[in-house]
């Protein structure tokens, strides 16, 4: 399972008002493990940045003057997210901006390139109803060190969100991963090696008698529809 934990910074709050993406970052997670592969770019928006937005992320138009435009990095970005699940905090915000940038370039929405989108803000609200669920609040609640986060930044926030997401979902995929790893381990060995690791346990007479009584009880309560007894009678 391949996931991209993604974040953006923007010139303002609403792409419908002409606001643009100025930073985009994603970190890769495969089978719930960080691969240390990431995508990160600052982007020249060709417009001013709202004072409120700049106060949040600290990125100035002067800093972005020599940076590539979104169209310059879009193909690499789409290649990076191709087929992955996107994990985003407050996903409608970032997806709205990504779709706006893609539309300006004559491209289809971001969901046409990724497998799905998961909103960790919605997930957090479901898990912690009535509590603050900002990225900082989640880091504090889950004991993730965010002391170096003085301002918002797409790459830093994506890295922190990856830790938050893995902590919030640490119990969901555990059993599936055990089965997957066991299957892979068995597949790697020969039939003889696998059989050599099996232990045969033979039922005692008392076990067989207890088993028969349970089957008879099932047969009685099911009106004669106990599958095990039916199959035994046919053999």
C-alpha positions as CSV (number, residue, x, y, z in Angstrom):
1,X,0.0,0.0,0.0
2,X,1.5,3.3,-1.1
3,X,0.5,6.6,0.5
4,X,1.6,10.2,0.0
5,X,1.3,12.4,3.0
6,X,0.7,15.8,1.4
7,X,0.6,19.5,2.3
8,X,0.5,22.8,0.5
9,X,1.1,26.5,1.4
10,X,-0.8,29.2,-0.5
11,X,-1.1,32.9,-1.1
12,X,-4.5,33.0,0.5
13,X,-7.6,31.0,1.5
14,X,-9.6,30.7,-1.7
15,X,-8.5,29.6,-5.2
16,X,-11.7,31.1,-6.6
17,X,-10.4,34.5,-5.7
18,X,-7.2,33.8,-7.7
19,X,-5.1,32.5,-4.9
20,X,-2.3,30.1,-5.8
21,X,-0.1,27.4,-4.4
22,X,3.4,28.6,-3.3
23,X,4.7,25.4,-1.8
24,X,3.8,21.7,-2.2
25,X,5.3,18.7,-0.5
26,X,4.7,15.0,-0.1
27,X,6.4,12.2,1.8
28,X,6.0,8.6,0.8
29,X,4.8,5.8,3.0
30,X,4.8,2.2,1.8
31,X,3.1,-0.5,3.9
32,X,3.0,1.9,6.9
33,X,6.7,2.7,6.7
34,X,8.3,6.0,5.7
35,X,10.6,5.4,2.7
36,X,12.4,8.7,3.1
37,X,11.4,9.6,-0.5
38,X,9.8,13.0,-0.8
39,X,8.6,15.6,-3.2
40,X,9.1,19.3,-2.4
41,X,9.0,22.6,-4.3
42,X,8.5,26.3,-3.7
43,X,6.5,27.8,-6.5
44,X,6.3,31.3,-8.0
45,X,2.6,32.3,-7.9
46,X,2.9,35.5,-10.1
47,X,0.8,37.4,-7.6
48,X,1.0,39.0,-4.1
49,X,0.6,37.0,-0.9
50,X,-2.0,38.0,1.6
51,X,-0.6,39.4,4.8
52,X,-2.5,36.8,6.9
53,X,-1.2,33.9,4.9
54,X,2.4,35.2,5.0
55,X,2.1,35.5,8.8
56,X,1.3,31.8,8.9
57,X,4.0,30.4,6.6
58,X,6.5,33.2,6.5
59,X,7.0,32.9,2.7
60,X,7.4,36.2,0.8
61,X,6.9,37.0,-2.9
62,X,10.5,38.1,-3.1
63,X,11.7,34.7,-1.9
64,X,9.6,33.0,-4.6
65,X,10.6,35.3,-7.5
66,X,13.2,32.9,-8.9
67,X,11.2,29.7,-8.1
68,X,9.6,27.5,-10.8
69,X,5.9,27.9,-11.7
70,X,3.4,25.2,-11.0
71,X,3.4,24.2,-14.7
72,X,7.1,23.6,-14.5
73,X,6.8,21.0,-11.8
74,X,3.4,19.5,-12.5
75,X,4.5,16.4,-14.4
76,X,7.0,15.4,-11.7
77,X,4.3,16.0,-9.1
78,X,1.7,13.9,-10.9
79,X,4.3,11.1,-11.4
80,X,5.1,11.2,-7.6
81,X,1.5,10.8,-6.5
82,X,0.5,8.4,-9.3
83,X,-1.7,5.6,-8.0
84,X,-1.1,6.5,-4.4
85,X,-3.6,7.3,-1.6
86,X,-3.2,11.0,-0.7
87,X,-3.4,11.6,3.1
88,X,-4.1,15.3,3.8
89,X,-5.1,17.4,6.9
90,X,-8.2,19.3,5.9
91,X,-8.1,17.7,2.4
92,X,-10.8,19.8,0.8
93,X,-8.6,22.9,1.2
94,X,-5.5,21.4,-0.5
95,X,-7.4,19.4,-3.1
96,X,-9.3,22.6,-4.1
97,X,-6.1,24.4,-4.7
98,X,-4.5,21.5,-6.5
99,X,-7.5,21.2,-8.8
100,X,-7.4,24.9,-9.5
101,X,-3.8,24.7,-10.5
102,X,-4.4,21.7,-12.7
103,X,-7.4,23.3,-14.3
104,X,-5.3,26.4,-15.3
105,X,-3.0,24.0,-17.1
106,X,-5.9,22.2,-18.8
107,X,-5.4,19.0,-16.8
108,X,-8.0,16.8,-15.0
109,X,-8.6,16.9,-11.2
110,X,-6.0,15.4,-8.9
111,X,-8.3,12.5,-8.0
112,X,-7.9,11.2,-11.5
113,X,-4.2,10.6,-10.8
114,X,-4.3,9.2,-7.2
115,X,-6.1,6.2,-5.8
116,X,-8.1,8.0,-3.1
117,X,-7.9,10.9,-0.7
118,X,-8.0,10.5,3.1
119,X,-8.8,13.6,5.3
120,X,-7.0,13.3,8.6
121,X,-8.9,16.3,10.0
122,X,-12.2,14.4,9.6
123,X,-10.5,11.3,11.0
124,X,-9.3,13.2,14.0
125,X,-12.7,14.8,14.6
126,X,-14.2,11.3,14.6
127,X,-11.6,10.0,17.0
128,X,-11.5,13.0,19.3
129,X,-14.9,14.7,19.1
130,X,-15.2,18.1,20.8
131,X,-11.4,18.5,21.0
132,X,-8.9,20.7,19.1
133,X,-7.7,18.8,16.1
134,X,-5.2,21.1,14.5
135,X,-1.8,19.5,13.5
136,X,-0.2,21.1,16.6
137,X,-2.9,19.8,18.9
138,X,-2.6,16.3,17.5
139,X,1.2,16.4,17.9
140,X,0.7,17.3,21.5
141,X,-2.0,14.7,22.1
142,X,0.0,11.9,20.4
143,X,3.3,13.0,22.0
144,X,5.0,13.9,18.7
145,X,7.8,16.5,19.0
146,X,6.8,19.6,17.0
147,X,9.0,22.1,18.9
148,X,10.8,23.0,15.6
149,X,7.5,24.1,14.0
150,X,7.6,27.8,14.5
151,X,5.8,28.5,11.1
152,X,3.8,26.4,8.8
153,X,5.8,24.7,6.0
154,X,4.6,22.1,3.5
155,X,7.5,19.7,3.9
156,X,7.7,20.0,7.7
157,X,4.0,19.7,8.1
158,X,3.8,16.7,5.8
159,X,6.5,14.9,7.8
160,X,4.7,15.7,11.1
161,X,1.4,14.6,9.6
162,X,2.9,11.3,8.5
163,X,3.8,10.6,12.2
164,X,0.3,11.7,13.3
165,X,-1.4,9.5,10.8
166,X,0.6,6.5,11.6
167,X,-0.1,7.0,15.3
168,X,-3.8,7.5,14.8
169,X,-4.1,4.4,12.7
170,X,-1.6,2.2,14.5
171,X,-4.2,-0.5,15.4
172,X,-6.1,-0.6,12.1
173,X,-3.8,-2.5,9.8
174,X,-1.8,-4.6,12.3
175,X,-3.5,-7.9,11.8
176,X,-3.6,-7.6,8.0
177,X,0.2,-6.8,8.0
178,X,0.8,-9.9,10.2
179,X,-1.0,-12.1,7.7
180,X,0.8,-10.4,4.8
181,X,4.3,-10.8,6.3
182,X,3.6,-14.4,7.3
183,X,2.5,-15.2,3.8
184,X,5.6,-13.6,2.3
185,X,7.8,-15.5,4.7
186,X,6.2,-18.8,3.9
187,X,6.4,-18.1,0.1
188,X,10.1,-17.5,0.4
189,X,10.8,-21.0,1.7
190,X,10.5,-24.4,0.0
191,X,7.5,-26.7,0.6
192,X,9.7,-29.1,2.6
193,X,10.9,-26.2,4.8
194,X,7.4,-25.1,5.4
195,X,6.2,-28.6,6.3
196,X,9.2,-29.0,8.5
197,X,8.0,-26.1,10.7
198,X,4.5,-27.6,11.1
199,X,3.5,-29.3,14.4
200,X,0.9,-32.1,14.2
201,X,-1.5,-32.3,17.1
202,X,-3.8,-35.4,17.4
203,X,-7.2,-35.1,19.1
204,X,-7.7,-37.4,22.1
205,X,-10.7,-39.6,22.5
206,X,-12.1,-37.1,25.0
207,X,-11.7,-34.3,22.5
208,X,-13.4,-36.3,19.8
209,X,-16.3,-37.2,22.1
210,X,-16.7,-33.5,23.1
211,X,-16.6,-32.5,19.5
212,X,-19.3,-35.0,18.5
213,X,-21.6,-33.8,21.3
214,X,-21.3,-30.2,20.1
215,X,-22.1,-31.3,16.5
216,X,-25.2,-33.1,17.7
217,X,-26.3,-30.0,19.6
218,X,-25.9,-27.9,16.5
219,X,-27.8,-30.5,14.5
220,X,-30.7,-30.4,16.9
221,X,-30.8,-26.6,17.2
222,X,-30.5,-26.1,13.4
223,X,-33.3,-28.6,12.6
224,X,-30.9,-31.1,11.0
225,X,-28.8,-28.6,9.0
226,X,-25.4,-29.2,10.6
227,X,-23.1,-29.0,7.7
228,X,-20.3,-31.0,9.3
229,X,-22.5,-34.0,10.1
230,X,-24.0,-33.8,6.6
231,X,-20.6,-33.9,4.9
232,X,-19.5,-36.7,7.2
233,X,-22.5,-38.8,6.3
234,X,-21.8,-38.3,2.6
235,X,-18.2,-39.4,2.9
